[in-house]
């Protein structure tokens, strides 16, 4: 990945490949919806609070996260002569992460 450096409490994620076949062999149709699982690829340096301290971020690079569908901005970055899509969002938009 090109060096995308999110600021403050922003997070950069990339989509994970979604299964297209169930365990029993049923082929799932392609969906126009965004994938629900995303991997964190970059994390900001935490938001600066009014008292000058930084609020911690609850996710780290490599975490798998789920978030509110309409709360993000999409970036296209060219890597090795192909375009990769990433999303940038505030930490507060993440609803859950896999443990």
VENLINHU-V663682 format. One record per residue. N is the residue number from 1. RES is the residue in one small letter. D_CENTER is the distance of its C-alpha to the mean C-alpha in Angstrom with 1 decimal. Layout:
# VENLINHU-V663682
[[N/RES/D_CENTER] [N/RES/D_CENTER]]
This chain:
# VENLINHU-V663682
[[1/x/13.5] [2/x/15.3] [3/x/15.1] [4/x/12.6] [5/x/13.4] [6/x/11.6] [7/x/14.5] [8/x/15.4] [9/x/12.8] [10/x/10.0] [11/x/6.6] [12/x/5.1] [13/x/2.4] [14/x/5.1] [15/x/6.9] [16/x/9.4] [17/x/13.0] [18/x/14.4] [19/x/17.9] [20/x/20.5] [21/x/23.5] [22/x/24.2] [23/x/26.0] [24/x/29.3] [25/x/28.8] [26/x/28.0] [27/x/26.0] [28/x/23.4] [29/x/23.4] [30/x/20.7] [31/x/18.7] [32/x/17.8] [33/x/15.1] [34/x/11.4] [35/x/10.4] [36/x/9.9] [37/x/8.2] [38/x/4.8] [39/x/5.2] [40/x/4.8] [41/x/7.1] [42/x/8.6] [43/x/9.7] [44/x/12.4] [45/x/16.0] [46/x/16.1] [47/x/17.7] [48/x/21.5] [49/x/23.6] [50/x/27.0] [51/x/28.8] [52/x/27.2] [53/x/25.2] [54/x/21.4] [55/x/19.5] [56/x/17.5] [57/x/13.7] [58/x/13.2] [59/x/10.3] [60/x/10.7] [61/x/9.6] [62/x/9.7] [63/x/8.9] [64/x/7.8] [65/x/6.6] [66/x/8.0] [67/x/8.3] [68/x/11.1] [69/x/11.1] [70/x/12.9] [71/x/11.4] [72/x/9.1] [73/x/10.3] [74/x/10.0] [75/x/11.2] [76/x/13.4] [77/x/14.4] [78/x/17.5] [79/x/17.6] [80/x/20.8] [81/x/22.1] [82/x/19.4] [83/x/16.5] [84/x/12.9] [85/x/10.3] [86/x/7.1] [87/x/5.7] [88/x/6.8] [89/x/7.5] [90/x/10.0] [91/x/9.7] [92/x/12.3] [93/x/10.2] [94/x/8.7] [95/x/11.6] [96/x/11.5] [97/x/10.5] [98/x/12.7] [99/x/15.6]]
